[in-house]
Amino acid sequence: MKRRIKVLQLQPDFNVKHHSFADLAEQIVLSLPASDYEVVSAFLKGRPAGDDPVSRAERSVYFDFSDAQLKGARLRALWRLFRFCREERFDVVICNRFKPVNMMLLLNRWLRIPLCIGIAHNLGDYERSYRRRQVSLRADAHWRFVGVSAAVRDELIGYGSGFTPQNTVAITNAIDIDQAESLQLDRDAARQALGLSATARVIGTIGRQVPVKGYRYLVQAFARIADRHADAQLILIGDGREHAGLKDEVARLGLEGRVLLPGMRPYAMQYVRAFDVWIMPSLAEGFPLALLEGMSGRLPVIASDIPSMHELVAGAEGLLVPPTDVDALAEAMDCYLAVSPDELRSKGGRCYNYLKAHHGISEYRAAYRRLIESGLRANTEGER
């Protein structure tokens, strides 16, 4: 019987989603058929509670490290992880985010796992010189690095600190479009659930309400067009440390009832079709899954013209605006609110078609399989 390739996917925190359409760690698990791979999911912190879902991997491991154990020298945590990997004899370790990457950069000097993959999820993940220095000192032929967009990959290579065109690739984020669509309520049901009028022109988004998302500029921009579009509403679903400040800004601008902040909603993806336009005024992103989610609802998009979103939005024929530019945001919303519902639906259909052609989950899964196969082959041949 053929020996299966043994893969560990290591994550900093337990955060498995009920639905896997945009849970990309789980999509990596699903990309590796059980006939050829034995996959273990491991989490440095946290574990499922109550009815929380568990990983689709064959086995899950919860280290339950505290924050204190993962800071500083981390000797106890490193020793436990070392013993675990030594006993399991993995062929591949996939590290999500810097902390797991940093730990395995050190430990693989002794473990000699044939292939380690480090995934960078955001621009700026390696902005700190300390992080770049770890890669420069410790990334050897066993390592490959992945940026979740071409912009993230290019930033990594540009550092010149152990990231090279040979060991660093882009595997662009994607979603399971069919699963995402199956979770979405139809327009009328979604609007009823959110308390929206059936006849309103709704611009909306879903995401964490933190400064980098640029929502304060969005509220200010909506204030400039609200009088010209009496039937328009803006809805921002989500929560975060800026939620209270956004409520204050809405009150200051006299937009109560026009700008809605319903807070966090479970399974918020189901409400996408309540919107007529999807908007993302982010100041920075690695590669925003939320934008793909909006496009899966067949919505036209407005987004900030930043490296990680430019190609996607331009290809989908959406509207790009400079980040923090309130005038440009207002103009873009004005543009879409001025066209007929049929034309908006047509624009949304083009966004959806672009999403299907370029960001479906099949290619994402295949790209990780190719990376693992080519990395193992190269390292095996190199040791002969």
Secondary structure, DSSP 8 states (H G I E B T S, - for coil): ----EEEEEEEEE----SS-TT-HHHHHHHHS-TTTEEEEEEEEE----TT----SSSEEEE----TGGGSTT-HHHHHHHHHHHHHHT-SEEEEESHHHHHHHHHHHHHH--SEEEEEE-STTTT-SHHHHHHHHHH--TTEEEEESSHHHHHHHHHH-SS--TTTEEE----B-HHHHHHH---HHHHHHHHT--TT-EEEEEES--SGGG-HHHHHHHHHHHGGG-TTEEEEEE--STTHHHHHHHHHHTT-BTTEEEEE--TTGGGGGGG-SEEEE--S--S--HHHHHHHHTT--EEEE--HHHHHHHHHTT-EEE-TT-HHHHHHHHHHHHTS-HHHHHHHHHHHHHHHHHHSBHHHHHHHHHHHHHHHHHHHHHHT-
